[in-house]
Amino acid sequence: MYLKPIINGTGNYYIEAQTRNQQRTDVIVDYHGRQYVIEMKTYRGQEYNRQGKEQLAQYLDAYRLDRGYLLSFNFNKNKVCGVTETEYDGKRILETVV
């Protein structure tokens, strides 16, 4: 709903697109000839967050990309919001915590 006005006819987005190995990504955005893979997770601790990065890295392999995006929804009272960039399994992951 929020992506459509941003893309505005210059790209497409796919929700739960299926990879060749039958996995389902959360969001794929095609914009100006580039693909963006976005994984969305509810934050449930460091281990669950690591699993999300692993899952995203697998999707990036399937799409032959080296950079992906992790959107983490953190409902903890003492959360730290922000954007960080890390490397996981040779892939660059930009994580946004809201």
LINJO-V937532 format. One record per backbone hydrogen bond with DSSP energy under -1.0 kcal/mol. NH is the residue of the N-H (numbers start at 1). CO is the residue of the C=O. E is the energy in kcal/mol with one decimal. If there is no record, write none. Layout:
BEGIN
((NH,CO,E) (NH,CO,E))
END
This chain:
BEGIN
((7,3,-2.8) (8,4,-2.8) (10,7,-2.2) (12,30,-2.0) (14,28,-2.8) (16,26,-2.3) (19,23,-3.0) (22,19,-1.6) (25,17,-2.8) (27,38,-1.9) (28,14,-2.3) (29,36,-2.5) (30,12,-3.2) (31,34,-2.6) (32,10,-1.4) (34,31,-1.5) (36,29,-2.3) (38,27,-3.0) (39,69,-3.0) (41,71,-2.5) (43,73,-2.7) (49,45,-2.0) (50,46,-2.4) (51,47,-2.1) (52,48,-1.7) (53,49,-1.8) (54,50,-2.3) (55,51,-2.5) (56,52,-2.4) (57,53,-2.5) (58,54,-1.9) (59,55,-2.0) (60,56,-2.6) (61,57,-2.0) (62,58,-2.1) (63,59,-1.9) (64,61,-1.0) (65,60,-2.9) (68,92,-2.5) (69,37,-2.3) (70,94,-2.3) (71,39,-3.0) (72,96,-3.0) (73,41,-3.0) (79,76,-1.1) (82,97,-1.7) (84,95,-2.6) (86,93,-2.7) (88,91,-2.8) (91,88,-2.0) (92,66,-2.9) (93,86,-3.1) (94,68,-2.4) (95,84,-3.3) (96,70,-2.7) (97,82,-2.9) (98,72,-2.7))
END
